[in-house]
Amino acid sequence: MLYTHMGMINVKDKQRFDDIVVYNYKYSIEVRLIQELNDVPIVTDIPCDYEERNMRRKMILERSELMNVQLEIGSEKITDEQTAPVHRGVKRIQDWLDKLKVRYRNCIFRTARFSVAFWKDNLFWYLYNPYRCDKFGYWDDNGYACIMKFCSKQSLTRHLMILLLRAYVYTTPKPEKKSEEVEAPATAVEGRESAIESKQPSNQAQQPEEEKFYSIQIFHVSHLCCQIHNLKLLQRGAPKPAKRYVKRKTIDDCPFDPLDMRDPCTIEQEEGDLKESIEKPTWLKLYKITWTKSLAVPQKRKGTKELALGKMRWHQYVVEESNKLFSLWGEIHITDGVFERENRGMQTYACYVVCAGMTRIMAPEYWSSKTLDVIVMCGDRYYTHSRLEAEFKSTKTEYSYVSCWNRYLMSHFKIGETMFEAKVLPAICGRLYAKSGKYLWQSLEQMFLKYKFGILTCESSCLGVFKFCGAYYMCDVNSLGPPLFSYGEGAVYLLRATYFLKFITVLVLTIGSPECSQFALNPIEILKVVDVGPSAFPVTRAEKKDRAKRVTKVECPYDEEKKKQMKKWKHKRAETARLIDKLCCKGER
């Protein structure tokens, strides 16, 4: 706004403006003439679209992906030194601008035809052009005002010279009627031209003489004072949103307990009354397992068709203890019949490595039961590929030193269209409740300082433990039967604890060992994540034009065994059904 209105004011050598308001701030500004160059000849032997000879046409280039940029060591960027002037007619002006003192960083460049402003901010120079310009900052009848950014003062000076050359070569279009006034679309004719036209008689005004010389002035703008213009505008608060009635929620309720006024940071000390940070075997008597799948899922009441109200929910989690413990339950177990008989119960480590990779795809707080099922399915596939690779490598002589291939896992696994590279590090060993050596509390604290994910093995329990965004998680794919499930049933589940003491308590209750049992803690490190895109064999139907082509079917080597097992199961089910029918018939007699 300031520089647009400057052309309408008769600027003197030194003038002060005290009431310039921009965005609710009032400025006091002083404009002072610091340099002036008179009797500059007009260059007329160039076209109106003049450009430098040694400059190529400017092109807009798309920014390349930073991950795909290839560099060579020892390469050097070739730059144009630009030692020659833009044009021999403006060499004097260009040298005059280069000698402008460094302290003048906020100036106005003014001629009889246009006026622009330039300033320096940190390492860059900026040019404000209030007239109509194209995307490169040159005069254009169909353009708009623009602000240009330059990396050096030399680039700014050369751009100003091109604007100066083009402005005085521009020819005004002839009017259709004599009564219409002639206006330059990208220039502001003022000052000397208006004074000459007013003094000449009317017959000479219709045919003005061509200009041969012009003057250039540079004004320095200094900000003397800045204050808030309207204080009430800042004191006004944000508009209140319109009230709307919302139905009572049965899901995603806030897990915060309003009656619990304690600080979450002191909950650990108040509940545990801990004098030293170590797990204790007395926790097995003091605390009980409060998370079970039967209580998490609403059950039907006897004699009624209505469902009994279950526990509150936070996202897809069941709130076991308000603001402390949450549970998420899947539907698949690693011993289900959908998996190969050789794999059942052996995919535990593979599932936990896949769980570590799933945290890179989606935050655990937004997981659902389907996410846990996907982890088990991908873990089974990961274990199958690892078992086949172990069988192949065991026949090679270079791997003769390896004695145990039962827990071998590949370095790569896949979840959907994402490929992961993971590494299971050597185990950190210790004993529960043992003050003399490494105990569980200390081992987990040290592991979480460097790694986010690990596998905890103790007696018959094998658990995946990890930390994400300040919360602690325990994943269990191995539990079967009581106390969490009914007899013969099991499923993958995930527990989320909001602080470390609750997390350690959950681990001790899940392991359930009153003795100083030995445990092993294997950290997991995700080394690389790559999006590999869709698979080579799409699931969707082929288009009509490709239906005539035959696609070779890719068969799994285990399909034949699956078919045989399915036939056996069908035969056994038929026999049991006949036996039940016979027994029922005997009972009726």
Helices and strands as residue ranges (DSSP letters): H 2-5, G 6-8, E 14-22, E 25-41, G 66-68, G 88-90, H 91-98, E 106-111, E 115-121, E 124-133, E 144-150, H 153-169, H 192-199, H 202-205, E 213-228, H 231-235, G 264-266, H 267-272, H 283-286, H 293-296, E 313-314, E 317-321, E 325-329, H 348-361, G 364-366, H 369-394, G 397-399, E 412-415, E 418-424, E 428-431, H 440-450, E 453-458, E 461-468, E 471-476, E 493-497, H 500-511, E 518-531, G 544-546, H 559-588
